[in-house]
């Protein structure tokens, strides 16, 4: 029995997409600079793997946040996307960990975008900055039992400790947001 024509077209389009994807990937690998720049590469970066985790351990970006309660007191700074304990069932189902990993990846993209900013440019105009603010707003309002009057965050680069319960050895504030309305 012959396949319907629309299935053949869909399969052909998928094959063409993957061929073009791998050709672009090979082109990016052969490109001589360490960083490929350009507007269209920026839009396609979600399709390309980030192999930076193979480099030596160094400073890692971490997002810290705090909230202003109704008594007009700022809470303590805390890590927004902490490491989760590993569980066996996470091999099969772990949407919370995946969401936090995607959010941490967004923080790393924000660091890269801030480093690419020119002198005098404002980080608040960056799309990644606005995405971090929106993601943090959602996470804080869902996690808080009481209403939040405002929140703020700091983007810090820190030298990771050997274990997640140890204090951080070295930390530098890269960006401080100031109060943001929820």
N, C-alpha and C positions, 0 to 999 in steps of 0.2 A: 504494500500500500504506500502510495506517495505521501510525503509530508505536505501540509498546507504551505502555500507560498509565503505567508506572513511569518511562519516559524523559520523558514529558510533565510528570510531577510534578517530576522532578529539574530539568528546564529551567526550569520555573516557579519553583522554589525559588531557583535561581541568579539569575534575573532579579529576584526579590523581594529577595534579599540585596544585589545591586548597587544597586538603587533605594534601599534603606534606608541602605546605606553612603554613597551620595552625598548623601542627605538629611542624614545626621548630619554629613558633611563640610561641607556648606553651612551647617548650624546652627553648627558650630564656627568657621567663617570669619566669620559674622555676629555671633557672640558678642563683646561689646565689650571684654573683658579680653584681655590678651596670652596668658594661660595659662588653660586650661580645667582646673578641678579637680573632683575627685569620684572616688569609688571605681570606678564603672563606666567612666569615661573612662580611668582608669589601666589597666584590663584591655584596653581597646580601642586603646591607643596604638600598638600594632604595626601597625594598619591605617591609621594616619594619617601622612602624610609629614611629615618634619621639615624645615622650610624655613629653619632657622637659618643655613645656609651662605650665604645671601644678605646677611647682615649684615656689617658691617665686620670686618676681621681683628682679632682680639683674643687674649686668653689662651685656649689650648686645653688640655684635660685630657690628660695622658699618664700611663701606668702604668709605673712602674719596679719592678724586682724583683731580688732576689738570693737565693742559696741558701747553706745551711750544709752543708759537706761532712763526710765522716767524720772528718777531722782537726780538726773544730770550728773551722774558719775560714770566715768569711763571704766570699763572692765579691764582686766589684765590682757596683755598681748598673748595670743596663742597661735599655734600653727594652724592654718586653715585646712590644708590637706595632709594630715599626718599619715604615717605609714600604718597600714593595717596588719594585724596578725595573720599569719598564713594558716589556712585551714584546708583540709583535704577536699571538702566540697567546693572550694573555690576553683578547682580544676574544671568543674562542670558548670557552675553557676556563681557568678560574682558581679552583678551589675554595679554595686556600690563601689567596689574597688576599680572597676573599669572606668566609671565616671570620674573618680578622683584622679586616676592616671591620665585621663584625657584633659582634665582641668589643670593638672601639673604640667602637661605638655603645652597647654595654652600659656601658662606662666613662663615657660622656657621660650616660647615664641615672642612673648612680650619683652623679655630680656634681650633677645636678638634684635627686635625692632628698636628698642631704646638705644642699644649700642650703635645702630645704623643711623640714628637721628643726627642731624647737623646741629651746630651750635645755635642756641636761641630758639630751637623748635620745642613745642610743648608736647609732652607725651600724652596728654589727655585727648589729643586729636587722633591718636592711633586707634585703629579698629580693634587691635588686640587689647588695648587698655580698656576700651568700652566693653569688650567681651568679658574681661576679668572682673570689672565692676558689676556687670549684670549677673555673672555666675556667682560672685561672692554675695551679692544682695539676695539671690535666691537661696543660697546655702544658709546664710545667717537667719533669714526670716523663717525658714523651715526648721532650723535647729533651736530657735529661741521660743520658750514658752510665754515669755512676757513681750509686750510690744517694744520695738526698737525705735529710738528717736533719731539716731544717726549711727554710722559706722565709719571706720577708717581702716586703711591697710598700709602695710609697709612691705616693700619688695626687698628682701635681703639676700645677699649672696654669702654663703657660709661654707666653711670647710666641714664636711660631714664627720660626725663622730663614728666610732666603730660600732656602737650599739645605739638604738633609738632612745634609750633611757638616759644615756650620758649627756651632760651639757655640751653645747656647741663650743668648739675650741676657738673659732675665729669667725666673726660675723661683721658684715658691712651693710649699711642701709643704702640701697641703690635708688629707691624711689619711695617717697612718703606721700600719701594721697591727700590728707586733710579730711575734715568731716564731710561725709556724703549722706544725703537724705535717702532713706529706704524707699 
